[in-house]
């Protein structure tokens, strides 16, 4: 369980950093907040992927790939920027 959570944080950090790199601008957030943006992006990306492509899954969430996670993180980062101002 601990390694799974650490894995989520590390992958979330990587996805969040890529999203912040692809969407430049001032983001005064630390590594933990960047990880949370990446994790939230993966969740949003999986949800949107399920809605768009109609996956036949027995549960309501489909694990997204890297690209879908990054796109979801960009969307989350955009929403965070808009709500902060």
C-alpha positions in Angstrom: 0.0 0.0 0.0 2.8 2.4 0.9 4.7 1.7 -2.4 1.4 2.2 -4.3 0.9 5.7 -2.8 4.6 6.6 -3.4 4.2 5.4 -7.0 1.1 7.6 -7.4 3.0 10.6 -6.0 6.0 10.0 -8.3 3.9 9.5 -11.4 1.8 12.5 -10.4 4.9 14.6 -10.0 6.2 13.6 -13.4 2.8 14.2 -15.1 2.4 17.5 -13.2 5.8 18.7 -14.2 5.2 17.9 -17.9 1.8 19.7 -17.7 3.5 22.8 -16.2 6.2 22.7 -18.8 3.7 22.5 -21.7 1.5 25.2 -20.2 4.1 27.9 -19.2 3.2 30.7 -16.9 3.6 31.7 -13.3 2.6 28.8 -11.0 3.8 29.4 -7.4 3.3 25.8 -6.3 5.7 23.3 -4.8 6.4 19.8 -5.7 3.6 18.4 -3.6 1.0 20.6 -5.2 2.4 19.7 -8.6 2.1 16.0 -7.7 -1.6 16.6 -6.7 -2.2 18.3 -10.1 -0.7 15.3 -11.9 -2.7 12.8 -9.9 -5.9 14.8 -10.4 -5.1 15.1 -14.1 -4.8 11.3 -14.3 -8.2 10.9 -12.6 -9.8 13.6 -14.8 -8.1 12.1 -17.9 -9.4 8.6 -17.1 -12.9 9.9 -16.5 -13.0 11.9 -19.7 -11.4 9.0 -21.6 -14.2 6.7 -20.4 -16.9 9.3 -21.4 -15.4 9.9 -24.9 -14.4 6.4 -25.9 -17.2 4.5 -24.0 -14.8 1.9 -22.4 -16.6 -1.3 -21.3 -15.3 -1.4 -17.7 -17.0 -2.9 -14.8 -15.9 0.0 -12.6 -16.4 3.7 -13.2 -12.8 4.6 -13.7 -10.3 3.5 -16.4 -6.6 3.9 -15.9 -5.4 6.4 -18.4 -2.2 6.4 -20.3 0.5 9.0 -20.0 -0.9 11.3 -22.8 -4.4 11.3 -21.4 -3.0 11.9 -17.9 -1.0 14.9 -19.1 -4.0 16.3 -21.0 -6.0 15.9 -17.8 -3.3 17.6 -15.8 -3.2 20.5 -18.2 -7.0 20.9 -17.8 -6.7 20.8 -14.0 -3.8 23.3 -14.1 -6.0 25.6 -16.3 -8.8 25.4 -13.8 -6.5 26.0 -10.9 -5.1 29.1 -12.6 -8.5 30.5 -13.4 -9.8 30.0 -9.9 -6.8 31.6 -8.2 -7.1 34.9 -10.0 
